[in-house]
Amino acid sequence: MNWVVHKFGGSSIRDENQFEHVAKLITDTLIEPNETQIAIVLSAIGGVTDQLIELLDLAKQKDENYLSNFEKLKSLHMDRVSSLLADSPNKKSIEAGINTDFNDLSDILRTVRITKSYSSQILDLVSGLGEIWSTNIMAGLLEKLGRTPLWIDSRRIIISETLLTGPSIDWRQSKKNLEKELEEVSKYNLLVIPGFVASTNEGIVTTLKRNGSDLSAAIMAVLLDAESIHIWTDVNGMYSADPRRVPDAVILNDISYLEALELAYFGAEVLHPSTIAPAIEKNISITIHNTFNHEHPGTRIYQLSDDTSNQTLVKGFATVDSIALITIEGAGMIGVPGISKKLFGALSSAEVSVMMISQASSEYSICVAVTEFDGSKAQKAVEKEFAMEISQGHIHAVKLEKNVGILAAIGDQMVHQPGIASIFFSGLSRSRINVRMISQGSSERNISVIIDSNDMTRALRAVHSAFYLSHLTLSVGIIGIGLIGSSLLDQIQNQIEKLKNQYNIDLRINGLANSTSMLLMKQIQLQNWKSEFENQSRKMDIAEFTDFVHTDSIPHSVIIDCTSSESIANMYDQWLKRGIHVITPNKKANSSKFEQYSNLQNYILKGPSTNPLDKTTHYFYETTVGAGLPIISTLKDLIKTGDQIDEIEGVLSGTLSFIFNNLSEIKSFSEVVKIAKREGYTEPDPRDDLSGIDIARKLVILAREIGLKINVEDVKIQSLLPDSLFDDSSVEDFLNKLPEYDSNMAEKVSQASNENKVLRYVGVIRASGECFIELKPYPNNHPFANLRGSENIILFKTMRYKTYPLIVQGPGAGAAVTSAGVFAELLRLADLLGNS
């Protein structure tokens, strides 16, 4: 029969319910019918080890609180025995054994209080009691559930000596001890073994130090020649990064021993590095499981095959916080042998562990990373060692820098793979992370950098997204979810899967907002967005909205403004400055005061930046003129290719196009305006369209594209109606008064008709700087006479297109075509990012 070792941590047995859950997991799931032999290694109940050490410290300080804490700890275990082992035949014996230990502990604490000290041997003896108690209770519970477990005292099995490098196991003697134990009880196939504790060759109780229970499991697996080790904790496995910091972190299905070793060293909390070494030696696989989600397959650690086709380049990212940098520099170090020896000798004498090393090829400086706790001690030790060199000016200074941390990228497939460092540092660069120190081992499995602690989460998210997300993953926030915004969301929903599967464009809608409320949620499900918004939205906060959409866990962020709000438009420069792309059909920003418009343009990088660290931010506003028609892009192309714009003339209002297309000697002006309002072609207040201000804004946007420095006030507007109608009266009053002016418009319509012409309300821009809007008759054979519905049309008269102007014509209004234009710009942004 084959042995399988299962280790449960303290977080798995923190309370009575969890204790019972683990016991039933063992009896109902882990003990399989194929007669596999099971060894259960158990930690102390969660928090107990720390409480035991605290008892010693309180007693040493003569703090009488140790007495009440002692009673609480005793009650915890006695209550656990009473509740879990009620009606169990072995309850009394287990209770008696634990009671004896507490009596001994009381005597030890009394001695510590009197002597105001305790030795390392006492610390090991006391801190290991929690595992003795928890395993006795578990063995009793398993027996109560109908199993026949054997409790084995690992203090009689594992022989360990503590060296500078950590616990050193006497494998030969430990093996003999176990064989002797099992010889006498060979009938048992379920062992319960305390983790963490062991003994020295002299028989003195010792421990395997912090996280020693994991090491106990690995040791027992080697001694039992087990086929596998299973570490049970409170997470589903090892993640590609800390999920508390990186929302998009994924569970790693399998990783190699060396990858796990690196990740564990750099802070992956579910596994300690010392656990892996024995498993490597005997090629025993390790699997990380979730005690409370046992059906999840977890993460398997073993010797991966040489087939790398399905393996990611970088398996995971890890961080170590609270690091300090010690830097020594000086021209007197150049070419002088023995400097490094003196440095590391000084640190060794001060018992300071070095975590990273970097030396300039010029030999001018050496930099080492140590824990922040050891920082000051290390600085003093180095200053003392190099006191003479410092006094003579050969070494300028020994600098100590705190508040930094280590970020590491780890993966077997990084070996001999060009471009890994480029992706890693490009990710940091995009998030404007300053790297203080770089180190890469010759194995190429690890790239480590030192960065400021305040940047750690942002940096971790940036590098994780660089390797684990598509480069075309965008965090999208949409402000304005009325007609245009809703239509845009429908269009994205219909295409989102196709874009991801066929074009590798991953659009993540993370924020929706209107003028009063917002919904912030990772990857909003678009099929339910209306109900989600209704049920989970909260008060609109533009700063919070921006921060949520502009997440470091996604490579790119974009905000789409589908409002007509001036206050939202005023945010564009701030967004662009932060590296957030902007897409908008809102005309307010590009038609604002010229000074404000110029400031906005300053945040848009045009052409290659002189600073390679600058991040190109894109601003799209095609739909501010002509909805989905390619008017602005056509104008830009003409200018970029060297054409000279003489005149731009066009029907630029879909609303007024509809009105004048339907106006005739039969239908009055007021009647057509009411039809247009009823069918949704006008703004809620039709005066917003009839005033001509909307067209004036569009003319200003186009005029500025050709270099004219004008404002809306500079546009001469021929009013369609008397100023008296543009007062503060209600929409209803306005519509009731409108028929009074039908005769004036009817006269113009009739006159144009008699001349075989039609009326069009047009905007004109001339290269001289003249901009105006007028009601003008056009012959029936003119392109402007052939408009239908709410179509827009624009004529570009240029140096190249003199005789026959370049014409752009099509639907220029409506939610569907406008949102389609916005969607097209979102995809154009993705295309630009993919090519950058």
Secondary structure, DSSP 8 states (H G I E B T S, - for coil): --EEEEEE-GGGSSSHHHHHHHHHHIIIIIS-TT--EEEEEE--STTHHHHHHHHHHHHHTT-THHHHHHHHHHHHHHHHHHHHSTT-TTHHHHHHHHHHHHHHHHHHHHHHHHHT---HHHHHHHHTHHHHHHHHHHHHHHHHTT---EE--GGGT-BEEEETTEEEE-HHHHHHHHHHHHHHTTT--EEEEESSEEE-TTS-EEE--TTHHHHHHHHHHHHTT-SEEEEEESSSS-BSS-TTT-TT--B-SEEEHHHHHHHHHTT-TTS-HHHHHHHHHHT-EEEEEETT-TTS--EEEE---S--TT--S--EEEEEEEEEEEEEE-GGGTT-TTHHHHHHHHHHHTT----EEEE-TTSSEEEEEEEHHHHHHHHHHHHHHTHHHHHTTSS-EEEEEEEEEEEEEE-GGGTT-TTHHHHHHHHHHHTT--EEEEEE-TTSSEEEEEEEGGGHHHHHHHHHHHHHS-TTEEEEEEE--SHHHHHHHHHHHHHHHHHHHHH--EEEEEEEE-SSEEEE-TT--GGGHHHHHHHH-EE--HHHHHHHHS-TTSSEEEEEE-S--HHHHTTHHHHHHTT-EEE----TTTTS-HHHHHHHHHTS--SS-SSTT-----EE-GGGTTTTS-HHHHHHHHHHTT--EEEEEEE--HHHHHHHHH--SSS-HHHHHHHHHHTT-S-SSTHHHHTSHHHHHHHHHHHHHTT----GGGSEE--SS-GGGSSS--HHHHHHHGGGGHHHHHHHHHHHHHTTEEEEEEEEEETTS-EEEEEEEEETTSGGGG--TTEEEEEEEESSSSSS-EEEEEE---HHHHHHHHHHHHHHHHHHHHH-
